[in-house]
Protein backbone atom coordinates (compact mmCIF):
# COMPACT_ATOMS: atom_id res chain seq x y z
CA UNK A 1 0.00 0.00 0.00
CA UNK A 2 1.34 3.43 -0.85
CA UNK A 3 1.81 6.04 1.84
CA UNK A 4 1.18 9.75 1.49
CA UNK A 5 1.30 12.65 3.87
CA UNK A 6 -2.06 13.92 5.04
CA UNK A 7 -1.28 17.16 3.23
CA UNK A 8 -0.74 15.32 -0.07
CA UNK A 9 -4.02 13.44 0.35
CA UNK A 10 -5.86 16.77 0.65
CA UNK A 11 -4.03 18.08 -2.43
CA UNK A 12 -5.05 14.98 -4.42
CA UNK A 13 -8.62 15.20 -3.19
CA UNK A 14 -8.88 18.85 -4.22
CA UNK A 15 -7.12 18.30 -7.56
CA UNK A 16 -9.43 15.42 -8.45
CA UNK A 17 -12.40 17.70 -7.79
CA UNK A 18 -10.81 20.51 -9.77
CA UNK A 19 -10.25 18.57 -12.98
CA UNK A 20 -13.89 17.65 -13.64
CA UNK A 21 -14.37 20.34 -16.27
CA UNK A 22 -11.08 19.50 -17.96
CA UNK A 23 -11.92 15.88 -18.73
CA UNK A 24 -13.40 15.23 -22.17
CA UNK A 25 -15.67 12.23 -21.70
CA UNK A 26 -18.15 11.04 -19.05
CA UNK A 27 -16.11 7.86 -18.50
CA UNK A 28 -13.03 9.97 -17.78
CA UNK A 29 -14.94 12.12 -15.28
CA UNK A 30 -16.31 8.93 -13.71
CA UNK A 31 -12.80 7.53 -13.25
CA UNK A 32 -11.63 10.76 -11.60
CA UNK A 33 -14.70 10.73 -9.34
CA UNK A 34 -14.02 7.09 -8.42
CA UNK A 35 -10.43 7.96 -7.55
CA UNK A 36 -11.61 10.88 -5.43
CA UNK A 37 -14.21 8.76 -3.66
CA UNK A 38 -11.57 6.14 -2.80
CA UNK A 39 -9.72 8.69 -0.65
CA UNK A 40 -12.78 10.62 0.50
CA UNK A 41 -13.04 9.08 3.98
CA UNK A 42 -9.44 9.93 4.83
CA UNK A 43 -9.54 13.36 3.14
CA UNK A 44 -12.83 14.41 4.71
CA UNK A 45 -11.60 13.34 8.14
CA UNK A 46 -8.57 15.59 7.67
CA UNK A 47 -10.81 18.42 6.45
CA UNK A 48 -13.00 17.99 9.55
CA UNK A 49 -9.92 18.22 11.76
CA UNK A 50 -8.85 21.39 9.95
CA UNK A 51 -12.31 22.87 10.51
CA UNK A 52 -12.14 21.98 14.21
CA UNK A 53 -8.88 23.92 14.46
CA UNK A 54 -10.36 26.87 12.56
CA UNK A 55 -13.33 26.85 14.94
CA UNK A 56 -10.86 27.48 17.78
CA UNK A 57 -9.65 30.70 16.14
CA UNK A 58 -10.03 33.49 18.71
CA UNK A 59 -12.52 35.58 16.72
CA UNK A 60 -13.26 37.97 19.58
CA UNK A 61 -9.54 38.75 19.79
CA UNK A 62 -9.32 39.33 16.03
CA UNK A 63 -12.36 41.62 16.03
CA UNK A 64 -11.04 43.66 18.96
CA UNK A 65 -7.58 43.84 17.36
CA UNK A 66 -9.09 45.17 14.14
CA UNK A 67 -11.04 47.77 16.13
CA UNK A 68 -7.81 48.91 17.76
CA UNK A 69 -6.22 49.23 14.32
CA UNK A 70 -9.19 51.25 13.05
CA UNK A 71 -9.05 53.52 16.11
CA UNK A 72 -5.32 54.19 15.60
CA UNK A 73 -5.37 54.65 11.82
CA UNK A 74 -5.28 57.93 9.92
CA UNK A 75 -8.81 59.09 9.12
CA UNK A 76 -10.04 60.54 5.84
CA UNK A 77 -12.11 63.73 5.62
CA UNK A 78 -15.25 61.70 6.47
CA UNK A 79 -13.64 60.27 9.59
CA UNK A 80 -13.24 56.78 8.12
CA UNK A 81 -9.97 54.86 8.63
CA UNK A 82 -7.62 55.11 5.66
CA UNK A 83 -6.67 51.83 3.99
CA UNK A 84 -3.73 51.10 1.69
CA UNK A 85 -3.91 47.73 0.00
CA UNK A 86 -5.61 45.62 2.63
CA UNK A 87 -4.16 47.33 5.70
CA UNK A 88 -5.02 50.37 7.74
CA UNK A 89 -2.65 53.32 7.42
CA UNK A 90 -1.37 53.76 10.96
CA UNK A 91 -0.90 57.17 12.54
CA UNK A 92 2.68 57.19 13.90
CA UNK A 93 1.60 59.62 16.63
CA UNK A 94 -0.66 56.89 18.00
CA UNK A 95 1.91 54.08 17.86
CA UNK A 96 2.58 53.92 21.61
CA UNK A 97 -1.12 53.98 22.42
CA UNK A 98 -1.79 51.21 19.91
CA UNK A 99 1.07 49.07 21.19
CA UNK A 100 -0.23 49.39 24.75
CA UNK A 101 -3.77 48.52 23.70
CA UNK A 102 -2.53 45.44 21.83
CA UNK A 103 -0.51 44.24 24.84
CA UNK A 104 -3.60 44.51 27.06
CA UNK A 105 -5.72 42.76 24.42
CA UNK A 106 -3.24 39.87 24.06
CA UNK A 107 -3.20 39.38 27.80
CA UNK A 108 -7.02 39.44 27.91
CA UNK A 109 -7.24 36.67 25.28
CA UNK A 110 -4.02 34.82 26.20
CA UNK A 111 -5.66 31.46 26.89
CA UNK A 112 -7.67 31.47 23.64
CA UNK A 113 -4.65 32.55 21.60
CA UNK A 114 -2.37 29.94 23.19
CA UNK A 115 -4.97 27.20 22.71
CA UNK A 116 -5.47 28.10 19.04
CA UNK A 117 -1.73 28.33 18.33
CA UNK A 118 -1.14 24.92 19.92
CA UNK A 119 -4.01 23.38 17.94
CA UNK A 120 -2.69 24.93 14.71
CA UNK A 121 0.85 23.71 15.42
CA UNK A 122 -0.39 20.20 16.21
CA UNK A 123 -2.50 20.14 13.04
CA UNK A 124 0.44 21.29 10.91
CA UNK A 125 2.50 18.42 12.35
CA UNK A 126 -0.40 16.05 11.64
CA UNK A 127 -0.39 17.19 7.98
CA UNK A 128 3.23 16.03 7.69
CA UNK A 129 2.42 12.54 9.01
CA UNK A 130 2.06 9.73 6.52
CA UNK A 131 -0.82 7.33 6.16
CA UNK A 132 -1.42 4.27 4.02
CA UNK A 133 -4.19 4.24 1.47
CA UNK A 134 -5.40 1.75 -1.07
CA UNK A 135 -3.73 2.52 -4.38
CA UNK A 136 -5.96 3.77 -7.15
CA UNK A 137 -7.13 0.88 -9.37
CA UNK A 138 -6.27 2.83 -12.52
CA UNK A 139 -4.60 6.00 -13.68
CA UNK A 140 -5.89 8.89 -15.68
CA UNK A 141 -4.51 9.38 -19.16
CA UNK A 142 -3.06 12.64 -20.38
CA UNK A 143 -5.06 12.40 -23.61
CA UNK A 144 -8.29 12.57 -21.58
CA UNK A 145 -7.69 16.20 -20.64
CA UNK A 146 -8.68 19.21 -22.69
CA UNK A 147 -6.79 22.49 -22.90
CA UNK A 148 -8.55 23.97 -19.85
CA UNK A 149 -6.77 21.70 -17.37
CA UNK A 150 -4.99 23.65 -14.66
CA UNK A 151 -1.24 22.99 -14.60
CA UNK A 152 -1.18 22.85 -10.80
CA UNK A 153 -3.76 20.05 -10.87
CA UNK A 154 -1.63 18.09 -13.32
CA UNK A 155 1.42 18.64 -11.15
CA UNK A 156 -0.42 17.31 -8.11
CA UNK A 157 -1.69 14.31 -10.08
CA UNK A 158 1.59 13.64 -11.90
CA UNK A 159 2.06 10.17 -10.38
CA UNK A 160 -1.51 9.23 -11.30
CA UNK A 161 -1.55 10.28 -14.97
CA UNK A 162 -0.13 8.17 -17.78
CA UNK A 163 1.53 10.13 -20.54
CA UNK A 164 -0.14 8.39 -23.46
CA UNK A 165 0.41 11.10 -26.06
CA UNK A 166 3.51 12.33 -27.75
CA UNK A 167 4.35 15.79 -28.93
CA UNK A 168 3.61 16.38 -32.59
CA UNK A 169 6.63 16.24 -34.85
CA UNK A 170 8.02 19.64 -35.67
CA UNK A 171 8.22 20.43 -39.36
CA UNK A 172 11.71 20.46 -40.79
CA UNK A 173 12.94 23.87 -41.87
C-alpha angles and dihedrals in degrees: 000000000000121000126217134176115257087245092056091049090056090048091052092046092051094043092051089053091046097055097059094101092045096059116094105210136041091240090055092050089047091054091050090048090050090051091049092048091052090064097033097101093053094040095047091048089055091046090051090052090050090051091050089055092047089051088060091058107125097242094171089056092049093049093049091046090053090049090053089051091050091049092051098042127102110266127223123228089278092054094252120136113262116240129199114191102327098327135084116251103241122221106232090209088064096047097106092046091049093048091052092048091050092050090052091046093051091051091049092054098031096122094049092046093048092047092050094046091051092048091048092048092048091048092050089053089048090054089059093053118101128233134186120243134178108266117247111266091227142008131239118248123233091227090063092069126086126214093273094071112125113240092222090057091052090048091052091047096042094118091049100050124081115216098228098159132070129213114264115259113262115237115252114248 
